[in-house]
Amino acid sequence: MTETGLIRAVSRRGFLKGAAGAVVAHSAVGRAQETASRAVAKRTLAYVGTYTGAVGAGSNGEGIYLFAMNETTGELTDRRLVAKTPDPSWIAIHPLKKYLYAVNEVSDYNGNSGSVSAFAIAADGDLTALNVVSSGGAGPCYLSIDAAGKFAYVANYAGGTVAALPILGDGRLGGASATQRDAGKLGAAQATDAPRGSFAVSGHDAPHAHMILPDLHGRFVLATDLGQDAIYVYRVDASTGAVHFGDGVEGARLPTGDGPRHIAFSSNGKWLYSIQEESSTIAVYRYEPSTGKLAALQTVSALPNGFAGTSYAAEILVSADGRFLYATNRLHDTIAAFSIGADGRLQWIGEVSTMGDYPGQMRIDPNGNFLYACNRKSDSITCFQIHRETGSLLFTGQYTGVGSPGSLTFLT
């Protein structure tokens, strides 16, 4: 197969055509699996957080699942439920690899808040509950851990707040040491840069914090607010690691209604990429690590040229080698791929169907060989082989069944 055949545009209407090509890919992967079965393949543990609730209601998971990843074939096997907890839609592992943290994307914890659960990781990957604390707002949808392992940062979508939760010496979480409710102007209901004919309308009724992420140098924490079309930058105390939400620096404003959802740094920390949920665009910024300031460089679409209609962009991901960027498109149900230039700017490579419905989070395995997409509405995780030279994706034919997957992370 040529490089141009590795990645191609596959719309929902072209799904059957793409599926036919997947049969060929599946055959090739099958031969690889047979070869791998003759040797002892190394396995990596992978955790998947899910949306929980009544089966058939769009939240079909039961909690946090553990899988073993075959490093040769990318296959996820040996599924088992290791924590029964409500709506652990986003999970993250502590830098020491001893603890796992999960948001509980609910709004009724202690009355009107969401929560965050802490777990200890056993040698075999099993989880033991440590404690549960308030997330500092309703509907937490994202959390990240600082590099020093001192704080868990949480974005509360429904509550419009971000919070810092101290991590104690035994891995348990303390109550929020700082919270911030975004107070800027709300954006328009319709995205400025939406594709022609788009009806993508989501969260411009109130502040909606969607993501919070420390920079690579530990000096600042950045947060997106979809409802306010803003990226906020907050300073971190170098001596304690504590974030000062009242000590913000100039961030960025996106075009009204575009709805910034997730952000990602380049591998060298010089550039920041922001994906907008309602406009399905990716904005590129130059990032100054000493000041936390952002300078706009470029905006591109996460959808193919000429696309018209409704789609909701979801996740953005930079490869570990810093050469490629990937973005998921829900409703269009594709992964878009871009190369990253020496100046941080993006160049379209192509797109591939996720072979599932409503893809959200993606993750690349620790060796950089496979990309996994969580397809929430088709209860599946699909696996793609990454062409290391071109960045293009090839569906391996592997579907992993799991109810309403929200996020996946590896224990390395």
N, C-alpha and C positions, 0 to 999 in steps of 0.2 A: 504493500500500500504506500502511495506517495505521501509526502508531508502535507500536501494540500488536501488529501483525503482524510487526514487525522481529525480535522475539526471542520464542521460545516454547519450552515444555518439549518435548523430544524424547528419549524413552528409547530404549534399544536395540530394544524392541518396536515403537516408532514410527518406526524409521529409514526405512522405505519411504515413509511419509507425508511425512516431512521431505525425502526425496530428490525427491519429486514437486514440492514447493515450490522445491527447488533448481533444477529445470528452468527455472522462471520467472525466478529470479535469474540463471541462466546466460545466458538470452536477453538480459536487460537488460545484463549485463556484456559480452556479445558485441557489442551495439550500441556500448557505450562504447569497446571495443577497436577497432572499425572507425573510430570518430571519431578516436581517438588515433593510429591508423596514418597518418592524413592529415597529421599534424604530427610534429615530432621531439620525442618524449617524453623527459624527463629520466630518467636511470637512476641508481640507487644500488646499490652492491655489497653483497651479503649473503653471509656465511659460515655454513656448517652443519657442525657436528661430529656424528659418528655413532658408533654401536656397531659394531665390526668383528668378523669371525669367519666361520664357515662359513655359506654361504647356506642359509636355511631354519631356522637355529638361533636366530633371534631377534636376531642381531647381523649384519645384512646389509650394513652400510656398508663402505667401504674407507678412510675417513680423513676429511679436511676438504674440503668442496666449496665452490665459489664460484658464485654466481648474480648475475644482474643483475635488479634490481627496477624495473619500470615504475612511475613515481610517479603516473601517471594511473589505471592499471587495477589496480595491485598485483601484476601477474603476475610470477612468477619464471621467468627463462629463461636460456639459455646456460650450462647446468650444465657444470662441469668440475672434475675432481679436482685439487686444488692441493697436497695433502700427504697422503702415505700414512704413517699413524702409527697405532699400536694404540689403539683405544677412546678417541678424543678426544671423550668424551661431553659435556664442557663447555668452552666457549671464551670468551675475553674479549680485548678490544682495548685496548692501551695508550692513555692520554690523548693522546699525541702522534700517534696514528694510524699509527705507523711499525712497530709490532710487534703480533703476535698470540700469545697463550698458550693452551695446551690441556692439560687434565689427560689423562693416560693411565690410564684406570680399570682398572688391572691390579694384581696382587699379587705379581708375580714379578720386579720390577726389582731388580737387585742382591740377589736372594735372597727378600726378603719385603716389598717396598715397592712402591708405585705410583710414577709419575713425572709430571713436567710438562715439556712441550716448548715451546721458544721459537722463533718464526719472525719474519723480517723481511718486511714487506709492500712489494711492488714497486708502481710507478705503475699497472700494469694489474691489480693485485690478486693476482698470483702470490705464493706464499710460498717463502721460502728458509730452510731449517733453520739455526738458530743453535746451540742446544745442548739437552741433556736432563739434568735433575737429579732426584734423589729427591724425592718429594712429602712425605717425613717420616712415611709410614704407608701401609698397604695400602688399595687401592681408593679413590683420590681421586675424588670425585664433583662437586666444585664448586670454583671459584676466582673471586676478585675482585681488582681492582687498586685501590690507593688513589688518591685524586684527584691526588696529587703524582707518581704514577708511580714511586714508590720501591720498593714492595713488592707482591708477589703473595701473597695469602692463600689457603690451600688447606684444604679439609675432606676428611679421609680416612675414609670410611664404615666400611670393613672394619677399619681399624686403630684407629678411635675417637680420632683425633688431629686437631688443627689445627696448621698450620705457617705461618710467615712466611718467604718467599723473597725476598731482596734482588734488585732489578733493577739490573743494571750499566749503565754509560754507553752501551754499544753494544747494549743490548737483551737481552743474554744474562742468564740467571738464575744467581745464586749458590746455594750450598748453604743449607739452612734455617738461619736465624739464631736461630730460636726455635721450639720445639714445645711442645704441651700435650696431655696425655692426660686426658680427662675422668674424674673419680674419684667422682662422686656415686652415689647409690643408683639401681639399675635399676628401671624401671617394671614394671607388671603386663603379662602377655601380652595380656589383653583390654582394649580401650579403655574408659575410664569413660563417655565420651560417644558411643560408637558408636551408629549407627542400630539400630533393632530388627531382630534376625535377622542381624546382621553377623558375618562370619567373618574380618574383616580383621585378620590377625596378621602382623607383619613383624619388627621389629628390637629386641625387648626382652631379647635373650639376652646382650647386652654393650653397652658404650658404642658409639654410632654417630654420629660427627660428620657432619652433613648439609650445613651451609651456614655460611659465614663471610663477614661483610659489614662494611666500614667505615661509620660513620655519616656524615651529610652535612657534619659540621663537622670531621672528621678528628681527633676527640678520643678516640673509642672504637672498638673492633671488637667486633661481636656475633656469636655462634656458636650454632647449635642442635645439640643432641644428642638424636636420636630415641629412643635406648635409655634415656636418663635423664629424658626428658620435661622437658628444661631448656633455657633460653636463658641463655648465659653472656655477660658483658660484661667486656671487657678494655681497660685504659687504654693510650693511645698517647703516646709521648714527643713533646712538641710540637717539640722542637729537632731530633730525628733522624727522626721518623716511625716509629720502631721500636715494636712492640707489646710490652708487658710482660705475658705470660700469667700470671705470678705475682702481678700486681697487679690482680686482678679486683675488680669492685664487684658489688653485689647485682643479680642478674638476675631471672629468673622461673621458676617451676615450673608446668608444665601438669598437669592431672588425670592420674593415673597411667594409663599405657597409651595415651594419646592420640597421642603420637609427633610432636612438632614437626619439620617438614621444612624449609620455606623461610620466610623473613621478607622484608618489604618496608617501607620507610619511606614516609610520606606525602611529597608534594612539598615541603612546608614543613618537614619534619623533626620535626614535633611529635608524630607518632603512629607506632607500629610495629604491623604486622600480621603475625601468625604463622599459617600453615596447618598443621594436624595431619593426618598421613598416615592414621592408623588410625581416628580418630574423624570425619574429614572436617569438622572445624570450623575457624573462623577466629577467633582471639583478637585483640582490639584493646587496645593499651596506650598510655597517655600516656608520652611519652619526654622526659626532662629532659636536654638536650644538655650542660649544664654538669657534671652528676654521672653521667650514664649510667644513671640509675635508671628503672625501669619501674613503672607503676601500672596495674593491670588496669581496663578500662572496660566491655568487652562481649565476649560470645562468641556467634557465630551459626553456623548450619550452612551448608556449601558445597553442600548437596544440597536439593532441593525439599521443601517441607513435606509430611510424611507418608511420606517415602521409607523403605522397609524393605529390608534386604539388605546386600550387600557392595560397597564401593567404596573406592578408595584416592585420597585427595586428593594433588595433586602440586605445582603451581606457583601462585604468587600474584604479581599484577602490578598496579601503580598507573599510571593514565594520566598522561602528562606534565603535563596541566593540573591534576592532583590531584583531579579530580571523581569518578573512577570506579575501581573495583577489580574485577579479574577473577581467577577461580580455575579450574583444571582438575581434573576428576574422572575418574580411570581406572576402568574397568569400566562405570561409568555413562556414560562417554565424552561428557561435556558440558563446556561452559564456563559457569560461573555469573557473573553480573554484578551489581554492587552500586553504589549511589551512596554517596558519602562526604559526611557532613554537616559543618557548620561546627565541630562538636565532635569530629570524627574518627570518629564512629560510622557503622555500615554499615546501609544499607537495601536489601533485596532488590529487584532489577529483574526478573530472569528468567534463563533459561538457553537455550542453543542446543546442538544436537548438534555435535560436532567433525567430523562426517562422516568419521571415521576411528576407529582402534582404539588405545586406551591412550595418550591424550594426556599429554605431560609438560610440557616448557617451552613458554612462549609468548613472543612479542615483538611490540611495536608499532613500526611503521615510524617513521623520524625525523620525518615530517610529521604523525603522529598520526591517519592516515586508515584504516590497515589493521592488523588483528591476525592474526598467523600462529601456528598451533598445530602442534607437532611430534608426529605420531602414530607412535609407535615401532613398534607391531606391524602397522600397515598400510602401512609404508614410504612415508609421504606427509606433506607439509606442506599444510595447508588454510588458505585465506585468507578473512577476514571483513572487511567494510566496517563501520567504526565510525560510528554516528550521533552526531555531535559534541554535540548538545544533550541527548539522552536517555541516551547511553552504551550503547544496545542494539547488537546485532551482527546482520549479515545475511551469510549465506554467499554468496560471489561466484561459486561454481561452479568455482573454480580448485583443482585438485589438482596439486601438484608432487611428482613421484616422486623419492625418495631413500631409500636403504636405512637403516632403523633410525635416524631422526634423533633426536639427543639435545638439541641446542641450536642456536639461530640468533642471530646478531648482525649488526648493520649497520656498515659503514664509512662514517662521515659526515665 
